Amino acid sequence: MDRIKALSSHFAVPDPASSSSSSSSAPAMHMSSASGSGSGSRPVRTPPPPPSPTKDIAAERANPSFPIRDMTYFLDGGKRITETKEKIMLQFERDPVMKTIDQHDLTLPQIRERTMQKVRRLAYYVANEPVSQFKLRMQVITMLDPATWTRVGVHFGLFFGALQGSASPEQFSYWAQKGAVTLNGLVGCFAMTELGHGSNVAGLETTATFDEASDEFIIHTPTLTATKWWIGGAAGTATHSVVFAQLIVKGRSHGVKSFIVPLRDPATFTTLPGIVIGDIGAKMGRHGIDNGWIQFTHVRIPRSHMLMKHAKVKRNGEVIEPALQQLTYGALISGRVTMVVDSGNISKKALTIALRYASIRRQLLDYVIHQYRLIPLLAQAFAMHFTGVEVQGIYESLMQRMETLKPGDKDMQQVLDHLKEVHGTSAGLKAFCTWNALNTIDQCRQSLGGHGYSAYAGLASLYSDFAAKAGKKQAGGVSYLNDLQSLLKTRCQAKSVDEIDLETIGQAYSLVAGNVAGTKEEEAYEQCSQARLFAAKLHSYGYLFHRFKDGVAKAPAALQPVLTKLCLLYGLYNIAENSGPFLQYDYFTPRHLDWIRGRVSDLCKDLRKDVIPLTDSFNFTDFIINSPLGRYDGNMYEAYFDLIKTAHPPSKIPS
């Protein structure tokens, strides 16, 4: 009996009547007097009225402080782009191939097959619409189905990007005719990483040895750790691969170069002699991607299969090294820039779900602690958006110049310096933005309470799919160090919180990052690696703030007030969360920090009324959001319940 009582106590469920009075989050019960007379009468508890989610969310949209449609146009880059994206979203929604409603209940083979159906559909679009429109289509697909985006992106962004950046004009024309442009008869992958080597390109072990007698390269995997690993599309769908390998000519290594290696017969998809390919198995997310491993055993390819826009190997074995070795890594920079842009878009999607849910569960969004949890993340999503726009523009401008760059050009060194800057900045921002996007998704998931644990809420898969992109790199782009000495002497002169404006915040980030980055550079590199990582983080906060500030300055007048508040919130929140160095280097005083923390709370409260209009300005349809808890009309309970019943119909006898 004692044991039964102990177990009963351990698993006891709180009494709803007693817990309702002690829980601050419990809804208040309506009270009315019981019939009867005398002092013994007790109030009768009546339940609150049922929720009215559609009315609640409509009320949130009643009085926005800014024109929502104008904000959409501004974020998209113009009315024409917005309307094009809307057409693309509608096309996807009406296309049975693109359906996503059942994605959480498919088997792995079904997921893979569905992904390839979508890839074939996108291949039609790439062959039949302007490149600019297809790029917009890819921006949409990454939010709808990241695995499909990755599979198409591996071909066009990495394989095709390598052709654009490293193939000679004659080689590019040859592979284009083979189907590289249209995915017709040629499906590419990108074999750079190895089992024992990630992005350490210089340390790759795969070899490409030139056989002068036959005018061929011999591609070989000399060790287990040289096995190509994590190669997207390799396991079952790729017919060709760009292979990164150490070039060996006449017994001498000439560093890593890129080669086109056929993997499978395009007609039968059987692997070619000397090539062994396998699937690397279960992953955390992006299950539609057939990531694989590849081993080459003395595989011969023609000399012309080495991409020779820059480095060249002549028939007699003469190696001509390019003056511009750095130009060969354009495809990698492109991938990093894309991840920065995607970080902003994925954050917007997660926040749309979480904030719409919170506005309907009204007690959530009205709580200060919930505002403090989500609204700074909304500001961060805007910061990442403007950073993505800026970095994308810088990258495209640089690539256009590099396409025409020739040895001897007067601006050669300037272009190379710019390339190094973009290389470092894109690496740092890729890591910083993917980290923060991943945190945003998880915070949004947690904010849904128990519903966040459901796959149908859409955030669990969003997290696992996006986790593949999160990485660790240092940030670059430290141009503020040019005036370091005068910068380090500045101090905040604000006499009140209102005087801590965007200019003051920008100066604070520059000073702190300058202090951390500008000291002890001569010390042992690895001994100060943690300090360098900290400096990179602070610099990245500042970089995003400055790009946000620049974006505000370019905005139409009607949008500037709300964007200014968001920019202030982003800058001040991250100062408050990382206050140590701002105090350590004497830019702010403890009193300033007290003001800043109070201002952050005030900004969250002030922006609370605009959070739904702001998420509406992202202009994602319900099909793209793909979560019943993030529906535009707020009718989440019915949609959620109907989705569950459709996926798992109730039955009298459990199956």
Secondary structure, DSSP 8 states (H G I E B T S, - for coil): -HHHHHHHHHT----HHHHHHH-TTS---EEEE-SS-STT--EEEE------HHHHHHHHTSS-SS-HHHHHHHHHTSHHHHHHHHHHHHHHHH-GGG--TTGGG--HHHHHHHHHHHHHHHHHHHHHS-HHHHHHHHHHHHHH-HHHHHHHHIIIIIIHHHHHHHS-HHHHHHHIIIIITTTSS--EEEE--BTTBSS-GGG---EEEEETTTTEEEEE--SGGGSEEEETTTTTT-SEEEEEEEEEETTEEEEEEEEEEE-B-TTT--B-TTEEEEE----SS-TTS--EEEEESSEEEEGGGB--SSSEE-TTS-EE--S-GGGGGHHHHHHHHHHHHHHHHHHHHHHHHHHHHHHHSHHHHTSHHHHHHHHHHHHHHHHHHHHHHHHHHHHHHHHHHHHH--TT-TTHHHHHHHHHHHHHHHHHHHHHHHHHHHHHHHHHHHHTGGGGGSGGGSHHHHHHHHGGG---------GGGGGHHHHTT-----SSGGG--HHHHHHHHHHHHHHHHTS-TTS-TGGGHHHHHHHHHHHHHHHHHHHHHHHHHHS-GGGHHHHHHHHHHHHHHHHHHTHHHHHHTTSS-HHHHHHHHHHHHHHHHHHGGGHHHHHHTT---HHHH--GGG-TT--HHHHHHHHHHHHS---SS--
